Amino acid sequence: QVQLVESGGGLVQLGGSLRLSCRASGSVVKLYTTGWYRQAPGKQRVMVATITSGERTDYVDSVKGRFTISRDNAKNTMYLQMNSLKPEDTAVYYCYARHPLLSSGYWGQGTQVTVSS
């Protein structure tokens, strides 16, 4: 069982930056594929960025060049650095972790990011 706890969300102005953190407990996740998803009001939850155990990253087109996903296996923590934030980035952000041999994974409780114009 893995528990994921996000932090770092908040209110920021257009063009600002935030860094989200997701700390895992209950299991070592260095072998897991981890990622960040977001859900805006009235919309489905969508992938923002993922990073594999081999440090391969993937991003949704709308955040490429602005967001950076990373992980610190020694701290069992994953990060999402978000720069040049836009109002359309406003959403609840969730971290996710999945063992590569399993079809389903674990979710954090979410952290709100609000970008004002």
Sequence and secondary structure as in RCSB ss.txt:
>XXXX:A:sequence
QVQLVESGGGLVQLGGSLRLSCRASGSVVKLYTTGWYRQAPGKQRVMVATITSGERTDYVDSVKGRFTISRDNAK
NTMYLQMNSLKPEDTAVYYCYARHPLLSSGYWGQGTQVTVSS
>XXXX:A:secstr
  EEEEE  EEEETT  EEEEEEEESS  TTSEEEEEEE TTS  EEEEEE TT  EEE GGGTTTEEEEEETTT
TEEEEEE S  GGG EEEEEEEE TT S  EE   EEEEEE 
